[in-house]
Amino acid sequence: MGTNYRIGIIGLGTMGRNLLLNIASNGFAAAGYDKDPSKIELLGKEGEGKPVKGFGDLSEFITSLEKPAVIILLVPAGKIVDDVIAELQPLLAKGDIIIDGGNSHFTDTNTRVAKLELAGLHFFGMGVSGGEEGARFGPSLMPGGDKQAYQYAQPILDAIAAKVDGEPCVTYIGPGASGHFVKMVHNGIEYAIMQLIADTYEIMRKGMGFANEKIHETFAAWNKADLQSYLLEITADIFAFKDTDGLFLVDKIKDEAKSKGTGKWTTQISTELELPIPVIDMAVAMRDLSKFKSLRQQFSLAFKKTEKPSSVFKESSFKETLKEAYTFAMIGIYAQGIHLMAKASVAYEYSLRIDEIARIWRGGCIIRSYYLELIRKAFSSNPSLQHLCLDPDVGSIISHTEKSARNLVCEAVQNGISIPAYTSALSYFDALTSADMPTNLIQAQRDFFGAHTYERIGETGVFHTEWNQPLAGV
Ligand code: 6PG
Protein backbone atom coordinates (compact mmCIF):
# COMPACT_ATOMS: atom_id res chain seq x y z
CA MET A 1 0.00 0.00 0.00
CA GLY A 2 1.84 3.08 -1.20
CA THR A 3 1.20 6.57 0.08
CA ASN A 4 3.41 8.50 -2.21
CA TYR A 5 1.41 10.81 -4.46
CA ARG A 6 1.43 14.43 -3.35
CA ILE A 7 -1.80 15.30 -5.16
CA GLY A 8 -4.63 13.61 -7.04
CA ILE A 9 -6.91 14.64 -9.87
CA ILE A 10 -10.37 13.23 -10.48
CA GLY A 11 -11.49 13.48 -14.10
CA LEU A 12 -8.91 12.54 -16.69
CA GLY A 13 -10.41 14.35 -19.65
CA THR A 14 -8.16 16.63 -21.66
CA MET A 15 -7.95 19.25 -18.89
CA GLY A 16 -7.38 16.73 -16.09
CA ARG A 17 -4.68 14.77 -17.93
CA ASN A 18 -2.85 17.89 -19.01
CA LEU A 19 -2.93 19.41 -15.53
CA LEU A 20 -1.64 16.13 -14.11
CA LEU A 21 1.24 16.12 -16.59
CA ASN A 22 1.97 19.76 -15.72
CA ILE A 23 2.10 18.88 -11.99
CA ALA A 24 4.35 15.88 -12.64
CA SER A 25 6.65 17.91 -14.91
CA ASN A 26 7.12 20.27 -12.00
CA GLY A 27 8.40 17.43 -9.83
CA PHE A 28 5.28 16.56 -7.81
CA ALA A 29 4.14 12.94 -7.91
CA ALA A 30 0.51 12.95 -9.01
CA ALA A 31 -2.27 10.35 -9.21
CA GLY A 32 -5.33 10.46 -11.43
CA TYR A 33 -8.69 8.76 -11.24
CA ASP A 34 -11.28 8.17 -13.93
CA LYS A 35 -13.99 5.60 -14.48
CA ASP A 36 -13.08 5.41 -18.15
CA PRO A 37 -10.19 2.92 -18.69
CA SER A 38 -9.29 4.48 -22.05
CA LYS A 39 -8.42 7.76 -20.31
CA ILE A 40 -6.20 5.96 -17.79
CA GLU A 41 -4.47 4.26 -20.70
CA LEU A 42 -3.95 7.61 -22.43
CA LEU A 43 -2.48 9.06 -19.24
CA GLY A 44 -0.11 6.08 -19.04
CA LYS A 45 1.16 6.82 -22.57
CA GLU A 46 1.36 10.60 -22.24
CA GLY A 47 2.94 10.42 -18.77
CA GLU A 48 5.64 7.87 -19.57
CA GLY A 49 8.77 8.60 -17.54
CA LYS A 50 6.92 11.05 -15.28
CA PRO A 51 5.76 10.49 -11.69
CA VAL A 52 2.10 9.97 -12.63
CA LYS A 53 -0.25 7.05 -12.25
CA GLY A 54 -3.86 6.54 -13.29
CA PHE A 55 -6.37 4.60 -11.17
CA GLY A 56 -9.74 3.12 -12.04
CA ASP A 57 -10.54 2.29 -8.43
CA LEU A 58 -11.44 5.22 -6.21
CA SER A 59 -10.30 3.74 -2.89
CA GLU A 60 -6.95 2.65 -4.36
CA PHE A 61 -6.55 6.16 -5.71
CA ILE A 62 -7.24 7.73 -2.30
CA THR A 63 -4.94 5.29 -0.53
CA SER A 64 -2.12 6.21 -2.89
CA LEU A 65 -2.20 9.85 -1.80
CA GLU A 66 -0.05 11.49 0.88
CA LYS A 67 -1.97 12.73 3.93
CA PRO A 68 -3.74 15.10 4.14
CA ALA A 69 -5.01 14.15 0.72
CA VAL A 70 -5.24 16.97 -1.82
CA ILE A 71 -7.67 16.19 -4.63
CA ILE A 72 -8.52 18.44 -7.54
CA LEU A 73 -11.85 17.78 -9.28
CA LEU A 74 -11.87 18.48 -12.99
CA VAL A 75 -15.31 17.25 -13.93
CA PRO A 76 -18.19 19.02 -15.69
CA ALA A 77 -19.99 21.58 -13.54
CA GLY A 78 -23.31 20.70 -11.92
CA LYS A 79 -24.64 17.45 -10.48
CA ILE A 80 -21.52 15.46 -11.38
CA VAL A 81 -19.49 17.50 -8.89
CA ASP A 82 -21.92 16.56 -6.10
CA ASP A 83 -21.97 12.92 -7.19
CA VAL A 84 -18.17 12.73 -7.12
CA ILE A 85 -18.02 14.42 -3.70
CA ALA A 86 -20.62 11.97 -2.36
CA GLU A 87 -18.52 9.02 -3.58
CA LEU A 88 -15.36 10.54 -2.15
CA GLN A 89 -16.62 11.54 1.28
CA PRO A 90 -16.69 8.10 2.96
CA LEU A 91 -13.12 7.46 1.78
CA LEU A 92 -11.66 10.71 3.11
CA ALA A 93 -10.39 11.60 6.57
CA LYS A 94 -10.81 14.84 8.49
CA GLY A 95 -8.40 17.49 7.21
CA ASP A 96 -8.31 16.20 3.62
CA ILE A 97 -8.66 18.84 0.92
CA ILE A 98 -10.95 18.89 -2.12
CA ILE A 99 -10.41 21.58 -4.76
CA ASP A 100 -13.10 22.08 -7.39
CA GLY A 101 -11.21 23.19 -10.50
CA GLY A 102 -14.24 23.17 -12.81
CA ASN A 103 -16.47 26.01 -13.94
CA SER A 104 -18.96 25.57 -11.08
CA HIS A 105 -21.60 28.18 -10.39
CA PHE A 106 -20.37 30.16 -7.40
CA THR A 107 -23.61 29.63 -5.48
CA ASP A 108 -23.12 25.85 -5.77
CA THR A 109 -19.62 26.35 -4.37
CA ASN A 110 -21.08 28.20 -1.38
CA THR A 111 -23.40 25.27 -0.67
CA ARG A 112 -20.58 22.73 -0.96
CA VAL A 113 -18.25 24.74 1.30
CA ALA A 114 -20.89 24.78 4.04
CA LYS A 115 -21.72 21.10 3.66
CA LEU A 116 -18.14 19.87 3.67
CA GLU A 117 -17.10 22.09 6.54
CA LEU A 118 -19.63 20.20 8.69
CA ALA A 119 -17.95 16.96 7.63
CA GLY A 120 -14.53 18.27 8.69
CA LEU A 121 -13.23 18.43 5.11
CA HIS A 122 -11.52 21.37 3.49
CA PHE A 123 -13.04 22.47 0.22
CA PHE A 124 -12.33 25.35 -2.07
CA GLY A 125 -13.32 26.45 -5.54
CA MET A 126 -10.62 27.36 -8.01
CA GLY A 127 -11.11 28.91 -11.43
CA VAL A 128 -8.75 27.36 -13.97
CA SER A 129 -8.30 29.13 -17.26
CA GLY A 130 -6.21 28.45 -20.30
CA GLY A 131 -7.80 25.47 -22.01
CA GLU A 132 -5.82 22.40 -22.91
CA GLU A 133 -2.51 24.16 -23.51
CA GLY A 134 -2.82 26.26 -20.37
CA ALA A 135 -3.48 23.18 -18.26
CA ARG A 136 -0.35 21.49 -19.64
CA PHE A 137 2.10 24.40 -19.67
CA GLY A 138 0.70 26.95 -17.23
CA PRO A 139 -2.87 28.06 -16.58
CA SER A 140 -4.10 31.10 -14.70
CA LEU A 141 -5.49 29.89 -11.38
CA MET A 142 -8.16 31.63 -9.30
CA PRO A 143 -8.46 29.88 -5.91
CA GLY A 144 -10.84 31.28 -3.30
CA GLY A 145 -12.27 30.11 0.01
CA ASP A 146 -10.53 28.02 2.70
CA LYS A 147 -7.22 29.87 3.09
CA GLN A 148 -5.50 27.23 5.20
CA ALA A 149 -6.20 24.58 2.58
CA TYR A 150 -5.07 26.93 -0.18
CA GLN A 151 -1.78 27.55 1.62
CA TYR A 152 -1.18 23.82 1.91
CA ALA A 153 -1.61 23.40 -1.85
CA GLN A 154 0.11 26.69 -2.73
CA PRO A 155 3.60 25.33 -3.57
CA ILE A 156 2.04 23.09 -6.22
CA LEU A 157 -0.27 25.80 -7.56
CA ASP A 158 2.61 28.30 -7.77
CA ALA A 159 4.73 25.78 -9.62
CA ILE A 160 2.14 24.80 -12.24
CA ALA A 161 0.69 28.26 -12.98
CA ALA A 162 1.77 30.35 -15.97
CA LYS A 163 4.55 32.86 -15.20
CA VAL A 164 4.71 36.50 -16.21
CA ASP A 165 7.84 38.45 -15.25
CA GLY A 166 8.76 35.44 -13.13
CA GLU A 167 5.56 35.71 -11.06
CA PRO A 168 3.05 32.84 -11.02
CA CYS A 169 -0.40 33.64 -12.39
CA VAL A 170 -2.15 32.54 -9.22
CA THR A 171 -3.20 34.42 -6.12
CA TYR A 172 -5.57 33.84 -3.23
CA ILE A 173 -8.70 35.55 -4.57
CA GLY A 174 -10.70 35.88 -1.36
CA PRO A 175 -13.16 34.09 0.92
CA GLY A 176 -16.16 31.95 0.06
CA ALA A 177 -16.83 31.24 -3.58
CA SER A 178 -14.84 34.26 -4.80
CA GLY A 179 -12.52 32.09 -6.93
CA HIS A 180 -15.41 30.71 -8.95
CA PHE A 181 -17.09 34.13 -9.06
CA VAL A 182 -13.99 35.73 -10.56
CA LYS A 183 -13.61 32.87 -13.06
CA MET A 184 -17.25 33.39 -14.09
CA VAL A 185 -16.59 37.07 -14.77
CA HIS A 186 -13.42 36.11 -16.65
CA ASN A 187 -15.64 34.01 -18.90
CA GLY A 188 -18.15 36.85 -19.30
CA ILE A 189 -15.30 39.05 -20.51
CA GLU A 190 -14.17 36.17 -22.74
CA TYR A 191 -17.63 36.01 -24.36
CA ALA A 192 -17.66 39.78 -24.98
CA ILE A 193 -14.16 39.95 -26.47
CA MET A 194 -14.97 36.99 -28.71
CA GLN A 195 -18.09 38.82 -29.92
CA LEU A 196 -16.04 41.98 -30.47
CA ILE A 197 -13.60 40.03 -32.64
CA ALA A 198 -16.53 38.44 -34.49
CA ASP A 199 -17.96 41.94 -35.13
CA THR A 200 -14.57 42.99 -36.45
CA TYR A 201 -14.56 40.02 -38.83
CA GLU A 202 -18.05 41.07 -39.99
CA ILE A 203 -16.82 44.59 -40.78
CA MET A 204 -13.74 43.29 -42.56
CA ARG A 205 -15.61 40.84 -44.79
CA LYS A 206 -18.90 42.68 -45.42
CA GLY A 207 -17.77 46.30 -45.22
CA MET A 208 -14.16 46.26 -46.29
CA GLY A 209 -14.43 43.25 -48.61
CA PHE A 210 -11.41 41.50 -47.09
CA ALA A 211 -10.71 37.88 -48.00
CA ASN A 212 -9.60 35.44 -45.29
CA GLU A 213 -5.90 35.97 -46.10
CA LYS A 214 -6.25 39.70 -45.47
CA ILE A 215 -8.26 39.15 -42.32
CA HIS A 216 -5.50 36.84 -41.11
CA GLU A 217 -2.85 39.46 -41.92
CA THR A 218 -4.77 42.22 -40.13
CA PHE A 219 -5.36 40.27 -36.93
CA ALA A 220 -1.79 38.98 -36.96
CA ALA A 221 -0.45 42.53 -37.33
CA TRP A 222 -2.66 43.79 -34.49
CA ASN A 223 -1.46 40.95 -32.33
CA LYS A 224 2.18 41.93 -32.85
CA ALA A 225 1.73 45.40 -31.39
CA ASP A 226 -0.09 46.84 -28.39
CA LEU A 227 -3.26 44.85 -29.11
CA GLN A 228 -1.41 41.62 -28.40
CA SER A 229 -3.81 39.08 -26.92
CA TYR A 230 -4.37 35.36 -26.90
CA LEU A 231 -7.80 35.64 -28.53
CA LEU A 232 -6.44 37.77 -31.41
CA GLU A 233 -3.55 35.35 -31.82
CA ILE A 234 -5.78 32.30 -32.22
CA THR A 235 -8.17 34.26 -34.43
CA ALA A 236 -5.31 35.14 -36.80
CA ASP A 237 -4.42 31.44 -36.91
CA ILE A 238 -8.03 30.45 -37.62
CA PHE A 239 -8.06 32.68 -40.72
CA ALA A 240 -4.95 30.94 -42.05
CA PHE A 241 -6.17 27.41 -41.42
CA LYS A 242 -7.10 25.32 -44.45
CA ASP A 243 -9.02 22.06 -44.49
CA THR A 244 -7.68 18.92 -46.19
CA ASP A 245 -9.28 20.07 -49.47
CA GLY A 246 -7.35 23.33 -49.38
CA LEU A 247 -10.39 25.46 -48.53
CA PHE A 248 -10.59 27.65 -45.44
CA LEU A 249 -12.07 25.72 -42.54
CA VAL A 250 -13.71 28.80 -41.03
CA ASP A 251 -15.98 29.09 -44.08
CA LYS A 252 -17.30 25.57 -43.52
CA ILE A 253 -18.30 26.07 -39.89
CA LYS A 254 -21.98 26.67 -38.99
CA ASP A 255 -22.77 30.13 -37.66
CA GLU A 256 -24.66 28.80 -34.64
CA ALA A 257 -22.65 29.18 -31.43
CA LYS A 258 -22.86 26.93 -28.40
CA SER A 259 -22.14 27.81 -24.79
CA LYS A 260 -21.87 26.07 -21.45
CA GLY A 261 -23.46 28.78 -19.32
CA THR A 262 -20.80 30.91 -17.65
CA GLY A 263 -21.58 33.95 -19.84
CA LYS A 264 -25.28 33.66 -19.07
CA TRP A 265 -24.53 33.38 -15.33
CA THR A 266 -22.45 36.57 -15.50
CA THR A 267 -25.37 38.38 -17.09
CA GLN A 268 -27.83 36.96 -14.56
CA ILE A 269 -25.69 38.00 -11.58
CA SER A 270 -25.11 41.45 -13.00
CA THR A 271 -28.84 42.10 -13.12
CA GLU A 272 -29.18 40.76 -9.59
CA LEU A 273 -26.43 43.10 -8.40
CA GLU A 274 -27.85 45.92 -10.58
CA LEU A 275 -24.48 46.53 -12.16
CA PRO A 276 -24.68 46.95 -15.95
CA ILE A 277 -22.37 44.96 -18.22
CA PRO A 278 -24.14 45.49 -21.58
CA VAL A 279 -21.41 44.20 -23.88
CA ILE A 280 -21.28 40.89 -22.01
CA ASP A 281 -25.11 40.74 -22.09
CA MET A 282 -25.01 41.42 -25.81
CA ALA A 283 -22.44 38.69 -26.41
CA VAL A 284 -24.67 36.18 -24.63
CA ALA A 285 -27.68 37.40 -26.63
CA MET A 286 -25.82 37.10 -29.95
CA ARG A 287 -24.85 33.47 -29.28
CA ASP A 288 -28.52 32.81 -28.54
CA LEU A 289 -29.69 34.71 -31.64
CA SER A 290 -27.22 32.77 -33.77
CA LYS A 291 -29.20 29.60 -33.04
CA PHE A 292 -32.25 31.02 -34.86
CA LYS A 293 -30.81 30.12 -38.24
CA SER A 294 -34.03 29.58 -40.16
CA LEU A 295 -35.61 32.74 -38.75
CA ARG A 296 -32.51 34.69 -39.76
CA GLN A 297 -32.76 33.21 -43.24
CA GLN A 298 -36.40 34.32 -43.50
CA PHE A 299 -35.51 37.80 -42.31
CA SER A 300 -32.62 38.09 -44.74
CA LEU A 301 -35.08 37.43 -47.58
CA ALA A 302 -37.89 39.60 -46.21
CA PHE A 303 -35.68 42.61 -45.50
CA LYS A 304 -33.04 42.39 -48.19
CA LYS A 305 -30.04 44.68 -47.97
CA THR A 306 -29.68 45.95 -51.50
CA GLU A 307 -27.10 48.72 -51.35
CA LYS A 308 -23.38 48.14 -51.67
CA PRO A 309 -21.27 49.03 -48.63
CA SER A 310 -20.22 52.67 -48.62
CA SER A 311 -16.86 53.65 -50.04
CA VAL A 312 -15.75 54.88 -46.61
CA PHE A 313 -14.86 51.29 -45.79
CA LYS A 314 -12.43 51.28 -48.71
CA GLU A 315 -10.47 54.30 -47.53
CA SER A 316 -6.94 53.37 -46.56
CA SER A 317 -7.37 55.09 -43.19
CA PHE A 318 -10.32 52.87 -42.30
CA LYS A 319 -8.09 50.06 -41.04
CA GLU A 320 -6.72 52.44 -38.41
CA THR A 321 -10.27 53.54 -37.52
CA LEU A 322 -11.19 49.90 -36.98
CA LYS A 323 -8.13 49.25 -34.83
CA GLU A 324 -8.81 52.26 -32.65
CA ALA A 325 -12.49 51.37 -32.33
CA TYR A 326 -11.47 47.86 -31.32
CA THR A 327 -9.20 49.28 -28.61
CA PHE A 328 -12.02 51.50 -27.32
CA ALA A 329 -14.54 48.66 -27.09
CA MET A 330 -12.06 46.13 -25.71
CA ILE A 331 -11.12 48.41 -22.82
CA GLY A 332 -14.85 48.98 -22.20
CA ILE A 333 -15.37 45.23 -21.91
CA TYR A 334 -12.63 44.78 -19.31
CA ALA A 335 -13.99 47.84 -17.50
CA GLN A 336 -17.51 46.38 -17.30
CA GLY A 337 -16.28 43.02 -15.97
CA ILE A 338 -14.10 44.74 -13.38
CA HIS A 339 -16.96 47.02 -12.34
CA LEU A 340 -19.07 43.93 -11.70
CA MET A 341 -16.32 42.32 -9.61
CA ALA A 342 -15.97 45.50 -7.55
CA LYS A 343 -19.71 45.50 -6.81
CA ALA A 344 -19.69 41.80 -5.94
CA SER A 345 -16.68 42.34 -3.70
CA VAL A 346 -18.77 44.63 -1.53
CA ALA A 347 -22.03 42.68 -1.81
CA TYR A 348 -20.46 39.30 -0.99
CA GLU A 349 -17.62 40.62 1.21
CA TYR A 350 -14.93 39.15 -1.03
CA SER A 351 -12.37 41.97 -0.51
CA LEU A 352 -11.16 41.44 -4.08
CA ARG A 353 -7.82 42.92 -5.13
CA ILE A 354 -8.48 43.97 -8.72
CA ASP A 355 -4.78 44.69 -9.31
CA GLU A 356 -3.95 41.12 -8.29
CA ILE A 357 -6.71 39.68 -10.47
CA ALA A 358 -5.42 41.69 -13.45
CA ARG A 359 -1.91 40.46 -12.63
CA ILE A 360 -2.86 36.78 -12.74
CA TRP A 361 -4.89 37.33 -15.93
CA ARG A 362 -1.78 38.59 -17.74
CA GLY A 363 -0.69 35.02 -18.46
CA GLY A 364 -2.17 31.58 -18.96
CA CYS A 365 -5.83 32.53 -19.29
CA ILE A 366 -8.02 33.01 -22.35
CA ILE A 367 -8.44 36.78 -21.90
CA ARG A 368 -4.74 37.51 -21.40
CA SER A 369 -3.60 40.59 -23.26
CA TYR A 370 -1.10 43.40 -23.25
CA TYR A 371 -3.70 45.73 -21.72
CA LEU A 372 -3.96 43.73 -18.50
CA GLU A 373 -0.66 45.19 -17.35
CA LEU A 374 -2.12 48.68 -17.79
CA ILE A 375 -5.19 47.57 -15.84
CA ARG A 376 -3.02 46.07 -13.09
CA LYS A 377 -1.10 49.34 -12.81
CA ALA A 378 -4.31 51.40 -12.69
CA PHE A 379 -5.69 49.49 -9.69
CA SER A 380 -2.33 49.08 -8.02
CA SER A 381 -1.73 52.84 -7.94
CA ASN A 382 -5.36 53.51 -6.93
CA PRO A 383 -7.05 50.47 -5.29
CA SER A 384 -10.29 52.41 -4.82
CA LEU A 385 -10.52 53.46 -8.48
CA GLN A 386 -14.27 53.54 -9.14
CA HIS A 387 -14.12 52.65 -12.82
CA LEU A 388 -11.23 51.56 -15.02
CA CYS A 389 -11.85 54.37 -17.54
CA LEU A 390 -11.30 56.97 -14.82
CA ASP A 391 -7.63 55.99 -14.61
CA PRO A 392 -5.71 58.81 -16.34
CA ASP A 393 -3.71 56.51 -18.65
CA VAL A 394 -6.71 54.37 -19.59
CA GLY A 395 -8.88 57.50 -19.90
CA SER A 396 -6.50 59.05 -22.37
CA ILE A 397 -6.65 55.93 -24.56
CA ILE A 398 -10.45 56.09 -24.40
CA SER A 399 -10.44 59.77 -25.38
CA HIS A 400 -8.00 59.10 -28.18
CA THR A 401 -10.00 56.19 -29.67
CA GLU A 402 -13.56 57.41 -29.04
CA LYS A 403 -13.91 59.22 -32.38
CA SER A 404 -12.94 56.11 -34.32
CA ALA A 405 -15.50 54.07 -32.37
CA ARG A 406 -18.16 56.61 -33.40
CA ASN A 407 -17.08 56.59 -37.04
CA LEU A 408 -17.08 52.83 -37.20
CA VAL A 409 -20.49 52.49 -35.55
CA CYS A 410 -21.99 55.17 -37.85
CA GLU A 411 -20.72 53.46 -40.98
CA ALA A 412 -21.83 50.02 -39.82
CA VAL A 413 -25.31 51.24 -38.89
CA GLN A 414 -25.67 53.13 -42.19
CA ASN A 415 -24.73 50.00 -44.08
CA GLY A 416 -26.80 47.52 -42.07
CA ILE A 417 -23.79 45.63 -40.72
CA SER A 418 -24.44 44.21 -37.28
CA ILE A 419 -21.66 45.00 -34.80
CA PRO A 420 -23.47 44.77 -31.46
CA ALA A 421 -20.36 44.63 -29.26
CA TYR A 422 -19.14 47.94 -30.69
CA THR A 423 -22.52 49.65 -30.58
CA SER A 424 -23.30 48.57 -27.03
CA ALA A 425 -19.81 49.58 -25.84
CA LEU A 426 -20.35 53.02 -27.31
CA SER A 427 -23.92 53.43 -25.98
CA TYR A 428 -22.74 52.40 -22.52
CA PHE A 429 -19.99 55.02 -22.71
CA ASP A 430 -22.42 57.68 -23.91
CA ALA A 431 -24.84 56.93 -21.08
CA LEU A 432 -22.03 56.95 -18.56
CA THR A 433 -20.82 60.30 -19.82
CA SER A 434 -24.34 61.76 -19.47
CA ALA A 435 -24.48 63.69 -16.22
CA ASP A 436 -28.21 64.00 -16.97
CA MET A 437 -29.82 60.86 -18.30
CA PRO A 438 -33.45 60.90 -19.50
CA THR A 439 -34.43 58.72 -16.56
CA ASN A 440 -36.33 61.59 -14.92
CA LEU A 441 -39.00 60.77 -17.51
CA ILE A 442 -39.04 57.11 -16.51
CA GLN A 443 -39.59 58.16 -12.89
CA ALA A 444 -42.49 60.38 -14.03
CA GLN A 445 -44.02 57.57 -16.10
CA ARG A 446 -43.83 55.13 -13.19
CA ASP A 447 -45.54 57.60 -10.94
CA PHE A 448 -48.17 58.40 -13.61
CA PHE A 449 -49.37 54.85 -14.18
CA GLY A 450 -48.54 53.24 -10.87
CA ALA A 451 -48.18 55.93 -8.20
CA HIS A 452 -44.67 54.61 -7.60
CA THR A 453 -43.49 58.08 -6.44
CA TYR A 454 -40.39 59.99 -7.53
CA GLU A 455 -37.72 62.24 -6.01
CA ARG A 456 -37.25 65.91 -6.92
CA ILE A 457 -33.98 67.68 -7.60
CA GLY A 458 -32.83 69.64 -4.57
CA GLU A 459 -35.66 68.44 -2.31
CA THR A 460 -35.80 65.61 0.20
CA GLY A 461 -38.46 62.91 0.43
CA VAL A 462 -40.59 61.21 -2.18
CA PHE A 463 -43.41 62.75 -4.18
CA HIS A 464 -46.53 61.57 -5.93
CA THR A 465 -48.51 63.60 -8.42
CA GLU A 466 -52.05 63.10 -9.71
CA TRP A 467 -50.93 63.37 -13.32
CA ASN A 468 -54.47 63.08 -14.74
CA GLN A 469 -55.73 66.16 -12.89
CA PRO A 470 -56.02 69.18 -15.16
CA LEU A 471 -53.52 71.87 -14.14
CA ALA A 472 -54.96 74.92 -12.42
CA GLY A 473 -55.50 77.71 -14.91
CA VAL A 474 -55.02 75.48 -17.99
C1 6PG B 1 -11.04 29.07 -19.95
C2 6PG B 1 -12.32 28.90 -20.71
C3 6PG B 1 -12.93 27.57 -20.40
C4 6PG B 1 -13.99 27.11 -21.40
C5 6PG B 1 -15.16 28.04 -21.49
C6 6PG B 1 -16.00 27.76 -22.69
O1 6PG B 1 -10.95 30.05 -19.24
O2 6PG B 1 -10.16 28.23 -20.11
O3 6PG B 1 -13.21 29.90 -20.35
O4 6PG B 1 -13.37 27.59 -19.08
O5 6PG B 1 -13.42 26.97 -22.65
O6 6PG B 1 -15.89 27.86 -20.34
O7 6PG B 1 -17.20 28.33 -22.43
P1 6PG B 1 -18.44 28.20 -23.40
O8 6PG B 1 -18.55 26.75 -23.78
O9 6PG B 1 -19.57 28.66 -22.57
O10 6PG B 1 -18.11 29.06 -24.56
Residues whose N, C-alpha, C, O or C-beta is under 5 A from the ligand:
A	BS01	6PG	V128 S129 G130 G131 N187 K258 S259 K260 G261 T262 I366
